[in-house]
């Protein structure tokens, strides 16, 4: 959820609250939290709820992630019935159709379920309407989706057959070495199956004839998909150990390359090819101020053809691909120019990805007094929602204040790894509910039954409640978490699980 500010709606932080939480007997607080947790036995909980509760840990050094579900990407040109197939696989059940952090708006991710198995379904959208660039944009979308997936559904309209656009994508799919399932859509009855058989010519193996519109063949397709998908994703799982991974992001000409070159300088430790990608981008292991970092290369997506009008489209794809491989992002902003919508959009991509964030204001050495005054106004107006991110004023060209990047990165990553003990979190929630009760809605007042931190990287909190909490109230809880526990440089997710009391039999 977003870290919007609600200072006009809620009171300022009470210093006595901080003192009470600091003086809290942790063993007593944990005992109270365990009592609250035991009370959940009276409520209808599903397997996912129980999984969250079983994963609770009070070890401050424990690093936990949300489950790395296998990733299935759906690619295909427009009008082949891709969206209809997505809806058919999801069963149109809103419970499993949810936006997931870690994706761009060009690729929408849902949680799918079949035969008691869960998986992440990536629907590649954002197609360019320009006919001249359709091959380029289709292939670029497919490239990113395939790179970040365990298996791929390639959807073709059986009635139309393979087009030049389809063949453009097929070449990349063959080279990717990822498992590809060829789906021949719009086969509404047995008489149309010969059209599907013709697609053997694509060289991707057996075409699976389905009708996404009517559901014909989709169950068999899903059974087959489960034989291909691993139980745990091989691409979505997080790496642990080694140098921390940093992505340098920003719009064109803000100084990203200068920053990386200055960081590498003569202190390059090692340059190695990173396995597992189709384009073999190079990661740089760099020593800054005595510490080694791995800078993730963002040049993974090559510009195809002369699609000048697609610059933003490609920038978004490149940013997304870099974030998937990074733990923390440095967003570079050129202070000599007005903060733009593109700057804000890149920051939004970082927030959606759940990565830690550092803001690097570049070209600080050429800033005059007038521009500095306007800049502070812009920051206050346009970047208020990331006021929690560490700021570093640098000159990538001269190397000024480069050494300040390291403490900023370390602070952001420490916040990203932070775990709040269950006892303290529940004590905070109880204090907040007493200090500022949730408004009554429809004659009922939602209660928070129990809360826990379900994951770190990013810090993700789950609240079991008797009713829906207003977004404004969840932002209030998020703000208090920041004010009391810090979390500088890290997004925070606060999720709800609304549960009803079990009916007595």
C-alpha positions as a Python dict, from the first residue, in 0.01 Angstrom:
ca = {
    (1, 'X'): (0, 0, 0),
    (2, 'X'): (109, 358, -55),
    (3, 'X'): (276, 563, 215),
    (4, 'X'): (53, 866, 170),
    (5, 'X'): (43, 1120, 449),
    (6, 'X'): (-263, 1173, 668),
    (7, 'X'): (-135, 1432, 911),
    (8, 'X'): (-450, 1644, 870),
    (9, 'X'): (-671, 1351, 972),
    (10, 'X'): (-477, 1197, 1259),
    (11, 'X'): (-297, 1344, 1559),
    (12, 'X'): (79, 1386, 1574),
    (13, 'X'): (286, 1116, 1741),
    (14, 'X'): (253, 1116, 2119),
    (15, 'X'): (597, 1108, 2281),
    (16, 'X'): (448, 912, 2570),
    (17, 'X'): (354, 635, 2326),
    (18, 'X'): (719, 602, 2225),
    (19, 'X'): (821, 588, 2592),
    (20, 'X'): (558, 326, 2675),
    (21, 'X'): (667, 103, 2386),
    (22, 'X'): (1034, 147, 2479),
    (23, 'X'): (964, 49, 2840),
    (24, 'X'): (752, -248, 2737),
    (25, 'X'): (842, -582, 2891),
    (26, 'X'): (895, -786, 2574),
    (27, 'X'): (816, -1120, 2736),
    (28, 'X'): (487, -984, 2871),
    (29, 'X'): (406, -826, 2533),
    (30, 'X'): (473, -1155, 2356),
    (31, 'X'): (251, -1339, 2604),
    (32, 'X'): (-34, -1094, 2529),
    (33, 'X'): (22, -1136, 2154),
    (34, 'X'): (11, -1515, 2190),
    (35, 'X'): (-324, -1481, 2371),
    (36, 'X'): (-457, -1270, 2081),
    (37, 'X'): (-325, -1525, 1833),
    (38, 'X'): (-495, -1810, 2024),
    (39, 'X'): (-820, -1613, 1996),
    (40, 'X'): (-804, -1652, 1617),
    (41, 'X'): (-910, -2016, 1668),
    (42, 'X'): (-1266, -1885, 1693),
    (43, 'X'): (-1248, -1746, 1338),
    (44, 'X'): (-1262, -1907, 996),
    (45, 'X'): (-901, -1924, 876),
    (46, 'X'): (-782, -2067, 545),
    (47, 'X'): (-457, -2250, 467),
    (48, 'X'): (-287, -1928, 364),
    (49, 'X'): (-379, -1767, 699),
    (50, 'X'): (-231, -2065, 883),
    (51, 'X'): (83, -2043, 669),
    (52, 'X'): (128, -1677, 768),
    (53, 'X'): (82, -1761, 1136),
    (54, 'X'): (321, -2057, 1122),
    (55, 'X'): (592, -1840, 967),
    (56, 'X'): (589, -1585, 1251),
    (57, 'X'): (938, -1536, 1395),
    (58, 'X'): (1067, -1298, 1660),
    (59, 'X'): (1428, -1345, 1559),
    (60, 'X'): (1538, -990, 1458),
    (61, 'X'): (1799, -1139, 1223),
    (62, 'X'): (1556, -1374, 1048),
    (63, 'X'): (1503, -1284, 683),
    (64, 'X'): (1180, -1412, 537),
    (65, 'X'): (1018, -1363, 200),
    (66, 'X'): (667, -1404, 75),
    (67, 'X'): (642, -1744, -100),
    (68, 'X'): (820, -1748, -437),
    (69, 'X'): (538, -1896, -642),
    (70, 'X'): (626, -2031, -988),
    (71, 'X'): (580, -1767, -1258),
    (72, 'X'): (381, -1835, -1577),
    (73, 'X'): (398, -1561, -1842),
    (74, 'X'): (132, -1528, -2113),
    (75, 'X'): (258, -1370, -2434),
    (76, 'X'): (97, -1316, -2769),
    (77, 'X'): (-2, -1044, -3010),
    (78, 'X'): (-324, -843, -2965),
    (79, 'X'): (-664, -1000, -3040),
    (80, 'X'): (-560, -1363, -2994),
    (81, 'X'): (-779, -1398, -2683),
    (82, 'X'): (-500, -1357, -2427),
    (83, 'X'): (-714, -1164, -2177),
    (84, 'X'): (-999, -1412, -2215),
    (85, 'X'): (-757, -1695, -2136),
    (86, 'X'): (-626, -1510, -1831),
    (87, 'X'): (-982, -1467, -1703),
    (88, 'X'): (-1061, -1831, -1775),
    (89, 'X'): (-754, -1952, -1585),
    (90, 'X'): (-835, -1724, -1291),
    (91, 'X'): (-1195, -1845, -1296),
    (92, 'X'): (-1307, -1482, -1261),
    (93, 'X'): (-1278, -1522, -884),
    (94, 'X'): (-1187, -1187, -736),
    (95, 'X'): (-1025, -1360, -439),
    (96, 'X'): (-734, -1467, -658),
    (97, 'X'): (-724, -1166, -889),
    (98, 'X'): (-502, -917, -715),
    (99, 'X'): (-235, -669, -812),
    (100, 'X'): (101, -784, -687),
    (101, 'X'): (398, -561, -595),
    (102, 'X'): (715, -611, -800),
    (103, 'X'): (561, -552, -1149),
    (104, 'X'): (523, -258, -1384),
    (105, 'X'): (192, -132, -1513),
    (106, 'X'): (290, -279, -1848),
    (107, 'X'): (284, -629, -1701),
    (108, 'X'): (1, -718, -1465),
    (109, 'X'): (45, -1006, -1221),
    (110, 'X'): (-228, -1221, -1070),
    (111, 'X'): (-235, -1519, -838),
    (112, 'X'): (-378, -1828, -1008),
    (113, 'X'): (-481, -2161, -855),
    (114, 'X'): (-542, -2503, -1004),
    (115, 'X'): (-556, -2849, -844),
    (116, 'X'): (-444, -2711, -506),
    (117, 'X'): (-137, -2550, -663),
    (118, 'X'): (-78, -2175, -669),
    (119, 'X'): (123, -1983, -926),
    (120, 'X'): (185, -1629, -1043),
    (121, 'X'): (28, -1542, -1377),
    (122, 'X'): (188, -1255, -1571),
    (123, 'X'): (-36, -1096, -1834),
    (124, 'X'): (178, -892, -2072),
    (125, 'X'): (-7, -578, -2177),
    (126, 'X'): (81, -229, -2290),
    (127, 'X'): (97, -315, -2658),
    (128, 'X'): (196, -29, -2888),
    (129, 'X'): (-88, 66, -3126),
    (130, 'X'): (160, 184, -3391),
    (131, 'X'): (153, -85, -3662),
    (132, 'X'): (509, -7, -3773),
    (133, 'X'): (643, -86, -3430),
    (134, 'X'): (420, -378, -3336),
    (135, 'X'): (687, -643, -3391),
    (136, 'X'): (931, -449, -3178),
    (137, 'X'): (696, -387, -2889),
    (138, 'X'): (555, -740, -2886),
    (139, 'X'): (903, -887, -2880),
    (140, 'X'): (1025, -648, -2610),
    (141, 'X'): (729, -731, -2385),
    (142, 'X'): (781, -1102, -2445),
    (143, 'X'): (1153, -1068, -2376),
    (144, 'X'): (1103, -921, -2030),
    (145, 'X'): (817, -1155, -1943),
    (146, 'X'): (1012, -1463, -2052),
    (147, 'X'): (1328, -1352, -1873),
    (148, 'X'): (1135, -1328, -1546),
    (149, 'X'): (920, -1644, -1584),
    (150, 'X'): (958, -2016, -1514),
    (151, 'X'): (744, -2111, -1814),
    (152, 'X'): (564, -1933, -2096),
    (153, 'X'): (220, -1969, -2254),
    (154, 'X'): (244, -1847, -2612),
    (155, 'X'): (-108, -1779, -2740),
    (156, 'X'): (-185, -1787, -3114),
    (157, 'X'): (-522, -1742, -3287),
    (158, 'X'): (-578, -2080, -3456),
    (159, 'X'): (-824, -1927, -3705),
    (160, 'X'): (-567, -1674, -3827),
    (161, 'X'): (-262, -1898, -3805),
    (162, 'X'): (96, -1786, -3743),
    (163, 'X'): (165, -1426, -3848),
    (164, 'X'): (498, -1251, -3900),
    (165, 'X'): (457, -1099, -3552),
    (166, 'X'): (415, -1448, -3404),
    (167, 'X'): (727, -1567, -3583),
    (168, 'X'): (916, -1262, -3452),
    (169, 'X'): (841, -1374, -3096),
    (170, 'X'): (903, -1743, -3169),
    (171, 'X'): (1269, -1675, -3254),
    (172, 'X'): (1323, -1520, -2913),
    (173, 'X'): (1129, -1797, -2736),
    (174, 'X'): (1346, -2066, -2895),
    (175, 'X'): (1661, -1887, -2786),
    (176, 'X'): (1535, -1835, -2430),
    (177, 'X'): (1563, -2204, -2338),
    (178, 'X'): (1255, -2156, -2117),
    (179, 'X'): (972, -2413, -2135),
    (180, 'X'): (714, -2284, -2386),
    (181, 'X'): (358, -2416, -2413),
    (182, 'X'): (197, -2328, -2746),
    (183, 'X'): (-174, -2247, -2706),
    (184, 'X'): (-397, -2253, -3015),
    (185, 'X'): (-689, -2040, -2905),
    (186, 'X'): (-1039, -1999, -3057),
    (187, 'X'): (-1074, -2372, -3132),
    (188, 'X'): (-1443, -2379, -3035),
    (189, 'X'): (-1522, -2731, -3158),
    (190, 'X'): (-1356, -3043, -3295),
    (191, 'X'): (-1399, -2928, -3657),
    (192, 'X'): (-1145, -2649, -3600),
    (193, 'X'): (-873, -2872, -3457),
    (194, 'X'): (-694, -2911, -3795),
    (195, 'X'): (-623, -2535, -3781),
    (196, 'X'): (-445, -2592, -3450),
    (197, 'X'): (-239, -2878, -3595),
    (198, 'X'): (-95, -2644, -3858),
    (199, 'X'): (84, -2457, -3578),
    (200, 'X'): (327, -2749, -3537),
    (201, 'X'): (519, -2558, -3807),
    (202, 'X'): (624, -2297, -3549),
    (203, 'X'): (867, -2548, -3401),
    (204, 'X'): (748, -2504, -3041),
    (205, 'X'): (607, -2853, -3001),
    (206, 'X'): (247, -2965, -2972),
    (207, 'X'): (-18, -2691, -2998),
    (208, 'X'): (-281, -2715, -2722),
    (209, 'X'): (-622, -2639, -2875),
    (210, 'X'): (-846, -2437, -2643),
    (211, 'X'): (-1141, -2203, -2648),
    (212, 'X'): (-1078, -1939, -2383),
    (213, 'X'): (-1424, -1800, -2451),
    (214, 'X'): (-1610, -2128, -2388),
    (215, 'X'): (-1355, -2301, -2162),
    (216, 'X'): (-1300, -2593, -2400),
    (217, 'X'): (-965, -2764, -2338),
    (218, 'X'): (-853, -2521, -2066),
    (219, 'X'): (-865, -2780, -1785),
    (220, 'X'): (-640, -3016, -1984),
    (221, 'X'): (-408, -2722, -2057),
    (222, 'X'): (-384, -2636, -1686),
    (223, 'X'): (-310, -2999, -1596),
    (224, 'X'): (-26, -2990, -1848),
    (225, 'X'): (102, -2655, -1715),
    (226, 'X'): (135, -2803, -1365),
    (227, 'X'): (365, -3075, -1504),
    (228, 'X'): (592, -2801, -1643),
    (229, 'X'): (592, -2543, -1360),
    (230, 'X'): (829, -2607, -1068),
    (231, 'X'): (684, -2613, -714),
    (232, 'X'): (902, -2314, -618),
    (233, 'X'): (1004, -2050, -868),
    (234, 'X'): (1358, -2070, -1000),
    (235, 'X'): (1351, -1703, -1110),
    (236, 'X'): (1140, -1525, -846),
    (237, 'X'): (1331, -1656, -545),
    (238, 'X'): (1561, -1409, -372),
    (239, 'X'): (1933, -1460, -350),
    (240, 'X'): (2083, -1449, -1),
    (241, 'X'): (2444, -1364, 71),
    (242, 'X'): (2715, -1200, -135),
    (243, 'X'): (2739, -830, -220),
    (244, 'X'): (2411, -641, -198),
    (245, 'X'): (2255, -575, -540),
    (246, 'X'): (2200, -215, -651),
    (247, 'X'): (2014, -81, -956),
    (248, 'X'): (2092, 272, -1079),
    (249, 'X'): (1774, 412, -1229),
    (250, 'X'): (1666, 742, -1379),
    (251, 'X'): (1539, 902, -1694),
    (252, 'X'): (1781, 958, -1986),
    (253, 'X'): (2074, 1196, -1936),
    (254, 'X'): (2042, 1241, -1559),
    (255, 'X'): (2390, 1098, -1503),
    (256, 'X'): (2333, 724, -1447),
    (257, 'X'): (2629, 623, -1663),
    (258, 'X'): (2855, 886, -1506),
    (259, 'X'): (2759, 757, -1161),
    (260, 'X'): (2837, 396, -1252),
    (261, 'X'): (3164, 489, -1426),
    (262, 'X'): (3273, 698, -1128),
    (263, 'X'): (3180, 415, -893),
    (264, 'X'): (3373, 159, -1099),
    (265, 'X'): (3672, 387, -1165),
    (266, 'X'): (3998, 205, -1108),
    (267, 'X'): (3853, 6, -817),
    (268, 'X'): (3673, -255, -1021),
    (269, 'X'): (3681, -584, -834),
    (270, 'X'): (3551, -825, -1094),
    (271, 'X'): (3330, -822, -1401),
    (272, 'X'): (3136, -1140, -1459),
    (273, 'X'): (2868, -1260, -1699),
    (274, 'X'): (2544, -1316, -1512),
    (275, 'X'): (2388, -1648, -1602),
    (276, 'X'): (2021, -1704, -1663),
    (277, 'X'): (1942, -1432, -1913),
    (278, 'X'): (1907, -1440, -2287),
    (279, 'X'): (2124, -1135, -2345),
    (280, 'X'): (2411, -1195, -2102),
    (281, 'X'): (2416, -850, -1942),
    (282, 'X'): (2720, -779, -1728),
    (283, 'X'): (2702, -698, -1358),
    (284, 'X'): (2973, -487, -1202),
    (285, 'X'): (3112, -571, -859),
    (286, 'X'): (3236, -240, -728),
    (287, 'X'): (3420, -127, -418),
    (288, 'X'): (3304, 205, -271),
    (289, 'X'): (3443, 334, 58),
    (290, 'X'): (3589, -8, 136),
    (291, 'X'): (3269, -205, 75),
    (292, 'X'): (3185, -426, -224),
    (293, 'X'): (2850, -384, -403),
    (294, 'X'): (2703, -545, -712),
    (295, 'X'): (2564, -289, -953),
    (296, 'X'): (2292, -446, -1168),
    (297, 'X'): (2320, -363, -1536),
    (298, 'X'): (2010, -190, -1672),
    (299, 'X'): (2093, -223, -2042),
    (300, 'X'): (1918, -559, -2079),
    (301, 'X'): (1654, -453, -2330),
    (302, 'X'): (1795, -342, -2661),
    (303, 'X'): (1605, -84, -2862),
    (304, 'X'): (1461, -258, -3166),
    (305, 'X'): (1407, -88, -3501),
    (306, 'X'): (1351, 288, -3502),
    (307, 'X'): (1069, 314, -3252),
    (308, 'X'): (1155, 664, -3126),
    (309, 'X'): (805, 722, -2991),
    (310, 'X'): (844, 414, -2770),
    (311, 'X'): (1123, 560, -2555),
    (312, 'X'): (914, 566, -2237),
    (313, 'X'): (788, 215, -2309),
    (314, 'X'): (1141, 76, -2330),
    (315, 'X'): (1262, 278, -2030),
    (316, 'X'): (985, 120, -1825),
    (317, 'X'): (1079, -231, -1938),
    (318, 'X'): (1448, -175, -1866),
    (319, 'X'): (1370, -33, -1524),
    (320, 'X'): (1146, -328, -1443),
    (321, 'X'): (1407, -583, -1551),
    (322, 'X'): (1675, -414, -1337),
    (323, 'X'): (1450, -397, -1031),
    (324, 'X'): (1374, -769, -1052),
    (325, 'X'): (1744, -838, -999),
    (326, 'X'): (1815, -567, -740),
    (327, 'X'): (1761, -526, -366),
    (328, 'X'): (1793, -147, -351),
    (329, 'X'): (1747, 119, -618),
    (330, 'X'): (1934, 448, -650),
    (331, 'X'): (1703, 681, -840),
    (332, 'X'): (1914, 956, -996),
    (333, 'X'): (1745, 1297, -1034),
    (334, 'X'): (1902, 1585, -1229),
    (335, 'X'): (1867, 1889, -999),
    (336, 'X'): (1939, 2133, -1282),
    (337, 'X'): (1598, 2047, -1431),
    (338, 'X'): (1245, 2048, -1291),
    (339, 'X'): (1141, 1717, -1131),
    (340, 'X'): (938, 1552, -1407),
    (341, 'X'): (653, 1305, -1428),
    (342, 'X'): (904, 1054, -1562),
    (343, 'X'): (1115, 1091, -1246),
    (344, 'X'): (806, 1029, -1034),
    (345, 'X'): (703, 732, -1250),
    (346, 'X'): (1043, 566, -1200),
    (347, 'X'): (1009, 613, -823),
    (348, 'X'): (660, 457, -844),
    (349, 'X'): (812, 152, -1020),
    (350, 'X'): (1052, 110, -728),
    (351, 'X'): (764, 130, -479),
    (352, 'X'): (562, -123, -680),
    (353, 'X'): (861, -359, -684),
    (354, 'X'): (900, -343, -305),
    (355, 'X'): (1271, -261, -329),
    (356, 'X'): (1460, -30, -93),
    (357, 'X'): (1510, 325, -221),
    (358, 'X'): (1780, 594, -215),
    (359, 'X'): (1737, 928, -394),
    (360, 'X'): (2056, 1068, -551),
    (361, 'X'): (2026, 1435, -650),
    (362, 'X'): (2290, 1472, -920),
    (363, 'X'): (2472, 1781, -1058),
    (364, 'X'): (2452, 1946, -717),
    (365, 'X'): (2779, 2128, -792),
    (366, 'X'): (2613, 2345, -1062),
    (367, 'X'): (2309, 2441, -852),
    (368, 'X'): (2258, 2815, -794),
    (369, 'X'): (2057, 2969, -509),
    (370, 'X'): (1743, 3036, -713),
    (371, 'X'): (1723, 2682, -846),
    (372, 'X'): (1790, 2542, -497),
    (373, 'X'): (1485, 2726, -357),
    (374, 'X'): (1259, 2600, -635),
    (375, 'X'): (1400, 2248, -597),
    (376, 'X'): (1309, 2230, -227),
    (377, 'X'): (953, 2333, -317),
    (378, 'X'): (938, 2063, -587),
    (379, 'X'): (1069, 1797, -349),
    (380, 'X'): (814, 1891, -85),
    (381, 'X'): (532, 1889, -340),
    (382, 'X'): (621, 1596, -569),
    (383, 'X'): (824, 1363, -347),
    (384, 'X'): (633, 1391, -18),
    (385, 'X'): (519, 1028, -53),
    (386, 'X'): (886, 914, -36),
    (387, 'X'): (1002, 1158, 232),
    (388, 'X'): (1127, 848, 416),
    (389, 'X'): (1392, 773, 148),
    (390, 'X'): (1752, 876, 225),
    (391, 'X'): (1868, 1168, 10),
    (392, 'X'): (2226, 1215, -113),
    (393, 'X'): (2340, 1528, -300),
    (394, 'X'): (2615, 1427, -540),
    (395, 'X'): (2808, 1515, -852),
    (396, 'X'): (2856, 1197, -1053),
    (397, 'X'): (3090, 1381, -1290),
    (398, 'X'): (3335, 1503, -1024),
    (399, 'X'): (3274, 1230, -768),
    (400, 'X'): (3159, 1479, -502),
    (401, 'X'): (2993, 1309, -203),
    (402, 'X'): (3002, 966, -369),
    (403, 'X'): (3118, 823, -35),
    (404, 'X'): (2783, 929, 118),
    (405, 'X'): (2604, 676, -102),
    (406, 'X'): (2731, 387, 110),
    (407, 'X'): (2573, 488, 445),
    (408, 'X'): (2252, 577, 259),
    (409, 'X'): (2242, 235, 90),
    (410, 'X'): (2324, 58, 417),
    (411, 'X'): (2049, 246, 601),
    (412, 'X'): (1789, 162, 333),
    (413, 'X'): (1886, -206, 327),
    (414, 'X'): (1889, -229, 708),
    (415, 'X'): (1531, -94, 708),
    (416, 'X'): (1438, -337, 430),
    (417, 'X'): (1562, -624, 649),
    (418, 'X'): (1404, -495, 974),
    (419, 'X'): (1171, -718, 1175),
    (420, 'X'): (939, -581, 1445),
    (421, 'X'): (879, -831, 1728),
    (422, 'X'): (522, -966, 1732),
    (423, 'X'): (464, -853, 2091),
    (424, 'X'): (571, -496, 2019),
    (425, 'X'): (370, -479, 1696),
    (426, 'X'): (51, -592, 1870),
    (427, 'X'): (116, -354, 2160),
    (428, 'X'): (152, -69, 1907),
    (429, 'X'): (-170, -167, 1728),
    (430, 'X'): (-357, -181, 2061),
    (431, 'X'): (-226, 164, 2158),
    (432, 'X'): (-324, 308, 1819),
    (433, 'X'): (-674, 160, 1839),
    (434, 'X'): (-717, 315, 2186),
    (435, 'X'): (-566, 648, 2076),
    (436, 'X'): (-766, 673, 1753),
    (437, 'X'): (-1039, 408, 1706),
    (438, 'X'): (-1138, 314, 1353),
    (439, 'X'): (-1456, 497, 1239),
    (440, 'X'): (-1785, 306, 1253),
    (441, 'X'): (-1891, 188, 908),
    (442, 'X'): (-2243, 59, 839),
    (443, 'X'): (-2316, 40, 1210),
    (444, 'X'): (-2008, -173, 1278),
    (445, 'X'): (-1660, -88, 1395),
    (446, 'X'): (-1383, -310, 1254),
    (447, 'X'): (-1154, -458, 1519),
    (448, 'X'): (-794, -571, 1474),
    (449, 'X'): (-774, -921, 1622),
    (450, 'X'): (-401, -987, 1577),
    (451, 'X'): (-110, -853, 1378),
    (452, 'X'): (221, -994, 1269),
    (453, 'X'): (510, -916, 1036),
    (454, 'X'): (476, -1183, 768),
    (455, 'X'): (794, -1098, 577),
    (456, 'X'): (1095, -874, 545),
    (457, 'X'): (1243, -750, 216),
    (458, 'X'): (1018, -548, 210),
    (459, 'X'): (866, -533, 560),
    (460, 'X'): (517, -678, 517),
    (461, 'X'): (264, -671, 800),
    (462, 'X'): (-62, -865, 814),
    (463, 'X'): (-360, -758, 1025),
    (464, 'X'): (-638, -1008, 1101),
    (465, 'X'): (-954, -797, 1135),
    (466, 'X'): (-1331, -829, 1179),
    (467, 'X'): (-1397, -580, 898),
    (468, 'X'): (-1239, -377, 621),
    (469, 'X'): (-997, -107, 742),
    (470, 'X'): (-1014, 220, 550),
    (471, 'X'): (-702, 290, 338),
    (472, 'X'): (-658, 610, 539),
    (473, 'X'): (-647, 411, 864),
    (474, 'X'): (-391, 168, 724),
    (475, 'X'): (-177, 466, 618),
    (476, 'X'): (-207, 594, 976),
    (477, 'X'): (-68, 260, 1104),
    (478, 'X'): (209, 274, 843),
    (479, 'X'): (306, 626, 946),
    (480, 'X'): (324, 527, 1313),
    (481, 'X'): (542, 227, 1221),
    (482, 'X'): (783, 465, 1045),
    (483, 'X'): (785, 719, 1330),
    (484, 'X'): (857, 456, 1595),
    (485, 'X'): (1071, 194, 1416),
    (486, 'X'): (1238, 403, 1144),
    (487, 'X'): (1217, 209, 817),
    (488, 'X'): (1413, 483, 639),
    (489, 'X'): (1461, 384, 278),
    (490, 'X'): (1216, 94, 273),
    (491, 'X'): (855, 71, 155),
    (492, 'X'): (615, -89, 403),
    (493, 'X'): (320, -311, 313),
    (494, 'X'): (25, -336, 553),
    (495, 'X'): (-222, -601, 440),
    (496, 'X'): (-554, -715, 588),
    (497, 'X'): (-727, -1046, 628),
    (498, 'X'): (-1093, -988, 710),
    (499, 'X'): (-1229, -1297, 891),
    (500, 'X'): (-1565, -1391, 1039),
    (501, 'X'): (-1630, -1589, 1355),
    (502, 'X'): (-1676, -1959, 1301),
    (503, 'X'): (-2040, -2058, 1324),
    (504, 'X'): (-2115, -2284, 1620),
    (505, 'X'): (-2259, -2621, 1525),
}
